[in-house]
Amino acid sequence: MPIKLPENLPAYAVLSREGVMVMSDDRAARQDIRPLRIGLLNLMPKKIQTENQFARLIGATPLQVELSLIRMSEHQTRNTAAEHMEEFYRPFDEVAATGEKFDGLIITGAPIEHLPFAEVTYWQELQQVMDWTQSHVHSTFGVCWGGMAMINHFHDVKKHDLPHKAFGCIRHENCQPASPYLRGFSDDMVIPVSRWTEMKRDEITAKDGLSILIDSDETGPCLVQDEAHRALYVFNHFEYDSGTLKEEYDRDVAAGTPINVPVNYYPANDPSRQPINRWRSHAHLLYGNWINEIYQSTPYDLIDIGS
């Protein structure tokens, strides 16, 4: 939670520059408490696992969060029970028809990165979703393929195939320590990476309005802020559980798919040993900071979102 200080107190400017959460008296006076409405557009096959991962992170703050589960209207999943989908999910066309608005929306990844965007069966509807966020969502968080889709849609940044899978716990650099989204972050950190594609650094920096917050010499940009579209794009997986990379590795080994042991994940690089979670604290920081930024800046009246 932010600390409330008078704007003319020297500590206000000092702490603001350091990235500490501060709120002025005037800003605090305008903030009334209501539940934050966060939508999760879940594009992953294992819906329940993904729900748990994101709910764990956005539910770890003192704020009350109302989570709404959303699916693509026409795309059917084979990995989650139809009863679960019917009870807990609403198709996007139904959500859009109501005109309701959200303080935040997470667009997850999807295991389809080998396909050109235009060949994804629900690409046209996803484009509608991304355009809809500009008038109906205060802040949008695109994750892995979801982030790649957003940065491509809004800025025409291309997705590039990698010669081999980027796979493991990769060290990254905190490029903007004073960013409100990186409050409490170390100067460098380890983040799970699992993808066959990348977004190139020079193509991102060539676009106006995009700012790289977290980067890696090994696997490239990780977290990008798009202020004009009130969006964050993260290409790696802060949300992963301790065993998610192991599940992916075991699946590929069982299927006979060529795959390297995920780097910096198992002790002594030995898949027979229990993997070590080195990213949990930064995952909570990132999503907690995102929720806090939404809380401080979203309109109290939902109707004013996007206006």
ChimeraX attribute file (.defattr): number of C-alpha atoms within 10 A of each C-alpha:
attribute: neighborCount
match mode: 1-to-1
recipient: residues
	/A:1	15
	/A:2	13
	/A:3	12
	/A:4	15
	/A:5	17
	/A:6	13
	/A:7	14
	/A:8	9
	/A:9	10
	/A:10	10
	/A:11	13
	/A:12	19
	/A:13	15
	/A:14	11
	/A:15	14
	/A:16	15
	/A:17	13
	/A:18	14
	/A:19	19
	/A:20	19
	/A:21	19
	/A:22	20
	/A:23	19
	/A:24	16
	/A:25	12
	/A:26	12
	/A:27	11
	/A:28	15
	/A:29	9
	/A:30	11
	/A:31	14
	/A:32	10
	/A:33	10
	/A:34	13
	/A:35	13
	/A:36	20
	/A:37	18
	/A:38	25
	/A:39	20
	/A:40	22
	/A:41	25
	/A:42	22
	/A:43	21
	/A:44	20
	/A:45	16
	/A:46	14
	/A:47	18
	/A:48	15
	/A:49	14
	/A:50	20
	/A:51	17
	/A:52	13
	/A:53	14
	/A:54	19
	/A:55	15
	/A:56	14
	/A:57	19
	/A:58	24
	/A:59	17
	/A:60	15
	/A:61	17
	/A:62	10
	/A:63	17
	/A:64	14
	/A:65	18
	/A:66	15
	/A:67	20
	/A:68	16
	/A:69	19
	/A:70	23
	/A:71	22
	/A:72	20
	/A:73	15
	/A:74	12
	/A:75	11
	/A:76	12
	/A:77	16
	/A:78	9
	/A:79	11
	/A:80	15
	/A:81	12
	/A:82	11
	/A:83	9
	/A:84	11
	/A:85	18
	/A:86	10
	/A:87	8
	/A:88	11
	/A:89	17
	/A:90	17
	/A:91	17
	/A:92	19
	/A:93	16
	/A:94	11
	/A:95	15
	/A:96	14
	/A:97	8
	/A:98	8
	/A:99	10
	/A:100	12
	/A:101	24
	/A:102	24
	/A:103	26
	/A:104	25
	/A:105	25
	/A:106	23
	/A:107	26
	/A:108	21
	/A:109	25
	/A:110	14
	/A:111	13
	/A:112	14
	/A:113	21
	/A:114	14
	/A:115	10
	/A:116	12
	/A:117	19
	/A:118	9
	/A:119	11
	/A:120	13
	/A:121	11
	/A:122	14
	/A:123	15
	/A:124	12
	/A:125	15
	/A:126	21
	/A:127	15
	/A:128	13
	/A:129	19
	/A:130	19
	/A:131	16
	/A:132	14
	/A:133	22
	/A:134	18
	/A:135	15
	/A:136	23
	/A:137	26
	/A:138	26
	/A:139	26
	/A:140	28
	/A:141	22
	/A:142	25
	/A:143	25
	/A:144	27
	/A:145	26
	/A:146	24
	/A:147	27
	/A:148	24
	/A:149	26
	/A:150	28
	/A:151	24
	/A:152	15
	/A:153	16
	/A:154	13
	/A:155	16
	/A:156	14
	/A:157	18
	/A:158	18
	/A:159	21
	/A:160	14
	/A:161	14
	/A:162	12
	/A:163	8
	/A:164	12
	/A:165	16
	/A:166	21
	/A:167	22
	/A:168	22
	/A:169	24
	/A:170	21
	/A:171	17
	/A:172	20
	/A:173	19
	/A:174	19
	/A:175	17
	/A:176	18
	/A:177	19
	/A:178	18
	/A:179	18
	/A:180	19
	/A:181	23
	/A:182	24
	/A:183	19
	/A:184	18
	/A:185	20
	/A:186	11
	/A:187	13
	/A:188	14
	/A:189	18
	/A:190	20
	/A:191	24
	/A:192	26
	/A:193	24
	/A:194	20
	/A:195	21
	/A:196	18
	/A:197	21
	/A:198	21
	/A:199	21
	/A:200	15
	/A:201	15
	/A:202	10
	/A:203	12
	/A:204	20
	/A:205	13
	/A:206	10
	/A:207	12
	/A:208	10
	/A:209	13
	/A:210	20
	/A:211	17
	/A:212	20
	/A:213	22
	/A:214	22
	/A:215	20
	/A:216	19
	/A:217	10
	/A:218	10
	/A:219	22
	/A:220	16
	/A:221	24
	/A:222	25
	/A:223	22
	/A:224	22
	/A:225	21
	/A:226	19
	/A:227	12
	/A:228	10
	/A:229	19
	/A:230	16
	/A:231	24
	/A:232	26
	/A:233	28
	/A:234	24
	/A:235	26
	/A:236	24
	/A:237	21
	/A:238	24
	/A:239	24
	/A:240	21
	/A:241	17
	/A:242	17
	/A:243	14
	/A:244	16
	/A:245	23
	/A:246	19
	/A:247	11
	/A:248	15
	/A:249	21
	/A:250	15
	/A:251	12
	/A:252	14
	/A:253	14
	/A:254	9
	/A:255	9
	/A:256	9
	/A:257	10
	/A:258	10
	/A:259	14
	/A:260	14
	/A:261	17
	/A:262	24
	/A:263	17
	/A:264	18
	/A:265	26
	/A:266	20
	/A:267	13
	/A:268	10
	/A:269	13
	/A:270	13
	/A:271	15
	/A:272	8
	/A:273	11
	/A:274	13
	/A:275	20
	/A:276	13
	/A:277	17
	/A:278	16
	/A:279	19
	/A:280	16
	/A:281	13
	/A:282	20
	/A:283	20
	/A:284	19
	/A:285	20
	/A:286	21
	/A:287	23
	/A:288	23
	/A:289	22
	/A:290	20
	/A:291	24
	/A:292	21
	/A:293	17
	/A:294	18
	/A:295	21
	/A:296	18
	/A:297	13
	/A:298	21
	/A:299	18
	/A:300	18
	/A:301	10
	/A:302	17
	/A:303	13
	/A:304	13
	/A:305	20
	/A:306	19
	/A:307	9
